[in-house]
């Protein structure tokens, strides 16, 4: 899933036997209109099953790779079916495909096109479960992946960790393509088996933090030079299929915009327990997920060496948990299970028949419906909270996703640990979406900023945002002193991760007028494009922990290439008022909030969307 510039959610499914049809075959993609809660089908040609996705500088999104063509049962063994095309599901091989989506106000019509062709633009290599990370110039680097389906990316015995007999793809390449052919990345060889959807974060230096298996590096992708960093403590695996929650913590003036990465949950198993392409060697559902959290600052500015630091444990052990950056500077974690791993199979090395599998094809159990909120600035020992957060009763297991919406709610969807559509198993194909409403929805007033920009630059002249007194209550000086401006990129969400997700606080000062109006003198982004790569984002103004609705903005010049930079914005000193105050008294409910919630006094909660979305939003392994 990804959120378009027009505030609509694009949803791409794996190829499977969905009941809804388009052009004579099952429907594999839709555009979800948040306001009307309606889905518009769109026809895709190639199998986007377990693709990677990333924004581009012009606000388009690109999807990279996927699986071979498949038919019923997730295979291509039926008469007339090949890895290139299946005549029943009518899908084409997606392993090298590049799909471009150009959202605009009309979205799913001819003026707002998407590009997906069986023999069109392609990557140099077939990639299933690749990593994708944008660079400072808007180019996307694509790393690793399988060449076809499987549980983990290795054979048993593992005698060919580089290529696995042709089943693994250890190289990296760029989009748009460079003149350099794909090169082997040694890290993908070292982490053989447990490196699907490697976890990547571009650093201020321009190097890339990469984590897979239990190893970590800083990578100079220009020279293909790897600098080892410490191993993950306890050899806990956070990449698929262990699938630990991970995110970059908010970049703020207070931390000098120094990136810190957090990892929570995931799974530890003995190396041989992970098995191979076919299935795990053990009954994974009997293995508790990790409860541990760790932070690392890959490029410390104090001269210290990078090191993993133990953080507060999750409230509940969790695999397939997902972090969502919220516009109050906290992180929400949702979805997942307390035992096992992502993936599905019809047997394990221990349970050798499908009929004996206790949870159908699922390799996990113990659905965790309890959301939790992490405050990175709270004292150690008190960073997690579940107080007042209602649980969901819908299992969100393998292939679940979550996405921050412009009003600050979170769309939660998916779950399908099955090879094809299955509506009767323990953890069925799930078409119902939910909205999670964080605690700030219980506030009587939401900020309504004016003069929000449409574009942001790297350094340059400041801009002013106006906060009318009707937008808040209480003392104006206190409100202004407790106002933050957050820039959030939601990213491309799949498999309990948000590729490209970042949150950055823009620096600001203020002038408070006697009538209660607050003028926020707001800086542009720091003049370091690698901190927050060019492309689409949403801008929120948050007063006393209560965010406004997000405003769509485009960061950078909208083009792939070196981004223009200017000196950092110079802000005037803050000016306080003698007697200003907000004029808003009593509840303030926007029509969007009413449409989602009804009685605001019941918040926070998870509300089941009454309209079933015509996609399960899944990829498999």
JOHU-V927691 format. One record per residue. N is the residue number from 1. PHI is phi in whole degrees, 0 to 359 (999 if undefined). PSI is psi as a letter, one per 30 degrees, with the letter a starting at -180 (* if undefined). D_CENTER is the distance of its C-alpha to the mean C-alpha in Angstrom with 1 decimal. Layout:
n = <N/N>
phi = <PHI/PHI>
psi = <PSI/PSI>
d_center = <D_CENTER/D_CENTER>
This chain:
n = <1/2/3/4/5/6/7/8/9/10/11/12/13/14/15/16/17/18/19/20/21/22/23/24/25/26/27/28/29/30/31/32/33/34/35/36/37/38/39/40/41/42/43/44/45/46/47/48/49/50/51/52/53/54/55/56/57/58/59/60/61/62/63/64/65/66/67/68/69/70/71/72/73/74/75/76/77/78/79/80/81/82/83/84/85/86/87/88/89/90/91/92/93/94/95/96/97/98/99/100/101/102/103/104/105/106/107/108/109/110/111/112/113/114/115/116/117/118/119/120/121/122/123/124/125/126/127/128/129/130/131/132/133/134/135/136/137/138/139/140/141/142/143/144/145/146/147/148/149/150/151/152/153/154/155/156/157/158/159/160/161/162/163/164/165/166/167/168/169/170/171/172/173/174/175/176/177/178/179/180/181/182/183/184/185/186/187/188/189/190/191/192/193/194/195/196/197/198/199/200/201/202/203/204/205/206/207/208/209/210/211/212/213/214/215/216/217/218/219/220/221/222/223/224/225/226/227/228/229/230/231/232/233/234/235/236/237/238/239/240/241/242/243/244/245/246/247/248/249/250/251/252/253/254/255/256/257/258/259/260/261/262/263/264/265/266/267/268/269/270/271/272/273/274/275/276/277/278/279/280/281/282/283/284/285/286/287/288/289/290/291/292/293/294/295/296/297/298/299/300/301/302/303/304/305/306/307/308/309/310/311/312/313/314/315/316/317/318/319/320/321/322/323/324/325/326/327/328/329/330/331/332/333/334/335/336/337/338/339/340/341/342/343/344/345/346/347/348/349/350/351/352/353/354/355/356/357/358/359/360/361/362/363/364/365/366/367/368/369/370/371/372/373/374/375/376/377/378/379/380/381/382/383/384/385/386/387/388/389/390/391/392/393/394/395/396/397/398/399/400/401/402/403/404/405/406/407/408/409/410/411/412/413/414/415/416/417/418/419/420/421/422/423/424/425/426/427/428/429/430/431/432/433/434/435/436/437/438/439/440/441/442/443/444/445/446/447/448/449/450/451/452/453/454/455/456/457/458/459/460/461/462/463/464/465/466/467/468/469/470/471/472/473/474/475/476/477/478/479/480/481/482/483/484/485/486/487/488/489/490/491/492/493/494/495/496/497/498/499/500/501/502/503/504/505/506/507/508/509/510/511/512/513/514/515/516/517/518/519/520/521/522/523/524/525/526/527/528/529/530/531/532/533/534/535/536/537/538/539/540/541/542/543/544/545/546/547/548/549/550/551/552/553/554/555/556/557/558/559/560/561/562/563/564/565/566/567/568/569/570/571/572/573/574/575/576/577/578/579/580/581/582/583/584/585/586/587/588/589/590/591/592/593/594/595/596/597/598/599/600/601/602/603/604/605/606/607/608/609/610/611/612/613/614/615/616/617/618/619/620/621>
phi = <999/209/262/275/296/269/80/250/257/272/233/238/256/286/285/199/274/299/292/291/241/213/51/86/218/300/276/239/202/211/247/263/274/297/291/266/54/232/247/252/290/228/264/249/258/256/283/271/304/65/282/260/215/200/288/243/301/270/85/290/239/242/247/239/78/143/246/295/299/224/240/306/79/73/230/231/263/290/303/88/269/226/293/269/199/245/285/276/278/57/246/255/305/250/293/248/291/237/248/245/244/247/290/206/298/278/52/279/231/294/281/237/276/231/245/203/225/300/238/269/301/222/286/289/234/286/219/237/66/279/271/219/216/283/259/295/263/93/297/248/262/244/233/65/114/276/259/189/293/166/278/235/268/196/263/235/287/271/270/226/294/283/244/50/67/100/271/251/238/270/261/229/211/237/230/302/299/261/285/274/292/305/248/290/257/301/299/289/283/300/265/318/101/241/219/287/48/310/270/231/214/291/258/303/291/97/281/240/282/227/228/201/48/245/257/215/218/256/239/271/286/289/262/56/245/249/251/295/244/301/290/297/305/69/53/288/265/245/281/304/266/293/56/277/292/210/195/276/292/305/271/224/302/296/260/57/53/263/291/231/254/245/232/222/72/98/206/245/220/304/303/286/293/291/76/205/304/284/184/289/280/235/281/299/294/269/258/297/290/286/252/281/236/222/245/214/254/294/232/298/261/260/88/281/275/301/206/286/237/295/245/300/293/303/299/223/305/206/251/67/285/222/274/235/288/255/281/249/86/256/236/264/241/222/73/103/226/268/222/95/218/292/95/215/198/255/190/230/291/257/263/264/231/297/298/269/292/284/234/65/272/291/260/224/209/69/307/256/269/276/291/216/241/252/253/294/262/286/299/306/97/222/275/258/217/238/301/75/267/285/270/269/259/260/301/243/262/302/75/268/217/212/208/291/259/298/275/92/277/235/277/241/206/87/123/193/278/219/290/212/304/216/260/239/278/303/242/282/301/244/258/274/258/230/248/261/249/298/303/293/290/278/292/288/224/247/301/232/293/240/65/288/285/257/225/228/238/266/78/112/294/293/223/253/247/258/248/289/298/287/268/203/233/95/295/295/296/295/298/296/292/247/251/232/243/249/251/234/251/288/83/259/257/199/52/62/212/241/293/90/294/211/223/224/269/282/292/205/240/207/234/254/270/295/276/95/291/247/256/266/276/244/281/291/299/304/283/225/302/289/289/210/297/295/143/283/197/234/251/239/248/240/244/52/82/251/273/285/293/280/252/293/223/248/266/90/266/79/231/282/147/303/277/297/231/218/305/304/301/259/260/286/294/288/236/263/262/281/208/287/204/286/256/277/235/88/295/233/239/286/298/295/296/298/296/275/248/84/277/292/289/275/282/280/203/252/250/285/294/285/260/284/284/276/217/271/54/234/227/240/226>
psi = <k/l/k/l/f/g/g/l/k/k/k/k/l/l/j/a/h/k/e/k/l/k/h/g/l/l/k/g/k/l/k/j/j/e/e/f/h/l/k/k/k/k/k/l/e/l/j/g/j/h/l/l/l/k/l/l/f/g/f/l/k/k/k/k/a/a/l/l/k/l/a/k/g/g/l/h/f/l/k/f/k/l/f/f/k/k/f/e/f/h/l/l/k/g/f/g/k/j/k/k/k/i/k/a/e/f/c/h/a/f/f/i/l/k/k/j/k/e/g/b/k/l/l/f/l/k/k/k/h/l/l/k/k/k/l/f/g/f/l/k/k/k/k/a/l/l/f/a/l/l/d/l/h/l/l/k/l/i/f/i/f/e/f/h/g/f/f/l/j/g/l/l/l/l/k/l/k/l/f/k/l/k/k/k/j/e/e/f/e/e/g/k/e/i/g/k/h/k/k/k/j/k/l/e/f/f/l/k/k/k/k/l/b/g/l/k/l/k/k/j/f/e/f/h/k/k/j/k/l/l/l/k/k/g/h/k/k/f/l/k/g/e/i/l/k/k/l/k/l/k/k/l/e/e/g/h/h/j/k/k/k/k/k/k/b/b/k/k/l/k/e/f/f/f/b/a/e/e/l/l/f/l/j/f/f/f/j/k/l/k/f/k/k/k/l/k/j/f/i/k/g/g/f/l/k/k/k/k/k/k/l/k/l/k/e/k/k/k/k/g/l/k/k/k/k/l/g/g/g/l/k/k/k/l/l/a/l/f/k/a/l/l/l/l/l/g/l/a/f/e/j/g/k/e/f/f/k/f/h/b/f/k/g/l/a/h/k/j/f/j/l/k/k/k/j/f/f/l/k/k/f/g/f/k/k/g/k/g/j/k/l/k/g/j/k/i/b/k/g/l/l/k/k/k/l/f/g/f/l/k/k/k/l/a/j/i/h/k/f/l/k/j/g/f/l/e/i/l/k/j/f/k/l/l/k/k/j/l/f/f/f/f/k/f/k/k/k/i/l/l/h/k/l/f/l/l/l/j/l/a/k/l/l/k/k/k/j/l/f/f/f/l/l/a/k/e/e/e/e/e/f/h/k/l/j/k/k/k/j/f/a/j/k/k/h/h/l/j/k/g/k/l/k/k/k/k/k/l/a/l/k/k/l/f/g/f/k/k/j/j/j/k/l/l/l/k/h/i/f/f/e/j/l/k/a/l/l/k/k/k/k/k/k/h/g/j/l/l/l/k/k/k/l/k/k/a/g/g/l/k/l/k/k/k/l/l/l/k/k/k/k/l/l/k/k/l/l/e/g/l/l/k/g/k/k/l/k/j/j/l/e/e/e/e/e/e/e/c/j/f/f/f/l/l/l/k/k/k/k/f/k/k/k/g/k/f/h/l/l/a/*>
d_center = <8.6/8.6/10.8/14.0/16.5/18.7/16.3/16.0/13.2/13.4/13.2/14.2/15.7/17.5/21.2/23.0/25.8/24.3/27.3/26.4/28.0/27.8/30.5/31.9/28.9/26.0/23.3/19.9/18.2/18.4/17.7/17.4/19.4/18.4/21.9/24.0/21.7/22.8/21.2/22.6/22.7/22.1/23.6/21.8/24.0/22.2/20.3/16.6/16.3/13.6/13.1/10.7/9.6/9.9/11.6/15.2/17.5/19.2/16.2/16.2/13.4/14.3/13.6/15.2/17.2/17.3/20.3/24.0/25.6/26.2/28.4/29.0/28.1/25.5/28.2/30.4/33.7/35.3/38.1/37.1/33.5/32.2/29.1/29.4/29.9/30.3/32.9/31.9/28.2/29.0/25.9/26.1/24.8/21.3/21.1/21.9/20.8/19.1/18.2/18.1/17.3/19.2/18.4/21.1/23.0/24.4/21.2/22.5/25.9/27.8/27.2/23.4/23.3/21.0/22.3/22.3/25.5/26.7/28.6/26.9/24.7/23.6/22.3/25.1/23.9/22.6/19.1/17.4/14.3/14.3/12.2/11.5/11.8/13.5/16.9/18.9/20.8/17.9/18.6/15.8/16.7/16.2/17.0/18.6/18.0/20.5/23.0/22.9/21.9/22.4/21.4/21.2/22.0/25.7/29.2/31.7/33.6/31.2/33.9/31.8/28.6/28.2/28.3/28.9/31.5/29.3/26.4/24.2/23.1/23.2/23.1/21.0/21.4/20.4/19.7/22.0/24.2/26.3/29.9/29.0/28.6/25.8/26.6/26.3/23.9/25.9/23.0/21.9/25.5/25.7/22.6/23.8/22.6/19.6/17.5/15.3/11.8/13.2/11.2/11.9/12.3/15.0/17.7/20.3/23.0/21.2/20.8/17.6/16.7/16.1/16.0/16.9/19.5/20.9/21.5/20.1/21.2/21.2/21.6/23.7/22.5/25.6/28.0/26.0/27.0/25.3/26.0/25.6/24.0/24.7/23.6/21.3/23.7/25.2/23.7/20.7/18.3/14.5/13.4/13.8/15.9/16.3/12.5/12.5/10.0/9.3/8.6/11.0/13.4/14.6/16.9/20.1/23.8/24.7/22.9/24.0/20.5/20.4/17.0/16.6/14.0/13.9/13.7/14.7/16.2/16.1/19.5/22.7/25.3/28.2/27.6/29.8/28.2/25.1/27.4/26.6/25.3/27.2/26.2/26.1/29.5/29.4/28.5/25.0/25.1/27.8/25.8/24.2/20.7/20.5/20.6/20.5/18.3/18.8/18.2/19.2/20.1/20.4/22.7/24.8/27.1/29.9/31.1/29.9/28.4/24.7/24.5/22.3/23.2/23.3/21.5/22.1/21.4/19.1/21.3/20.9/20.2/16.9/15.4/12.2/11.2/7.7/7.7/7.3/9.4/12.5/15.1/17.7/16.3/15.3/12.2/12.0/11.5/12.0/12.9/14.4/18.0/20.5/22.1/21.4/18.6/16.3/18.2/21.4/25.0/28.5/30.0/29.6/32.2/33.6/33.4/34.8/35.1/32.6/34.9/34.6/30.8/30.4/27.0/27.4/25.0/22.4/22.3/21.0/22.6/22.7/20.0/18.7/18.7/19.1/16.4/16.8/16.3/16.5/18.5/18.5/21.8/23.7/26.3/25.6/26.4/25.1/21.5/20.3/21.4/21.5/24.6/24.9/21.5/22.4/21.1/20.0/22.5/20.3/19.1/15.4/15.8/14.7/12.4/11.0/7.9/7.4/7.1/9.3/12.4/15.1/17.5/15.3/14.9/11.9/11.9/11.8/12.8/13.7/15.4/17.8/19.2/21.9/23.1/23.9/24.0/25.6/26.3/28.8/27.4/26.3/22.6/22.8/20.8/19.3/19.4/19.3/16.5/16.7/16.1/15.8/18.0/17.8/21.2/21.6/22.3/25.6/26.8/29.8/28.8/25.7/26.1/27.0/26.8/28.9/29.0/25.3/24.8/23.3/22.7/22.2/23.7/23.7/26.7/29.5/31.1/29.8/29.3/30.4/28.6/31.0/30.6/33.5/35.2/34.4/30.8/31.3/34.1/36.1/37.3/36.0/36.2/34.2/31.5/31.3/31.2/28.2/26.2/23.0/21.2/17.4/15.4/11.7/9.3/6.4/5.0/5.1/3.7/6.4/8.5/7.0/4.2/1.1/4.7/6.7/5.7/9.3/12.0/15.6/18.8/21.5/24.9/27.5/31.0/32.8/36.1/37.2/39.9/42.6/41.5/38.1/36.1/33.6/32.9/29.8/30.6/27.1/26.4/24.4/21.7/23.3/24.8/22.4/20.0/18.2/17.1/15.0/15.2/16.9/15.4/14.3/13.3/14.7/17.5/18.5/21.8/22.1/25.6/26.4/22.8/22.8/20.5/21.5/19.7/17.5/19.2/17.7/18.7/18.7/18.6/21.2/23.7/21.6/22.9/22.1/24.4/25.4/24.3/27.2/27.4/30.0/31.1/29.0/29.9/32.9/32.8/36.0/36.8/35.9/38.8/39.3/41.3/44.4/43.8/40.7/38.7/36.2/37.9/35.4/36.9/35.7/32.6/30.6/28.6/27.0/27.5/23.7/23.7/26.8/25.5/22.6/24.5/28.2/29.7/27.7/29.7/27.8/24.5/22.1/21.5/19.4/21.1/21.2/21.0/24.5/23.7/22.3/19.7/21.2/18.3/17.0/13.6/14.1/14.4/16.9/18.1>
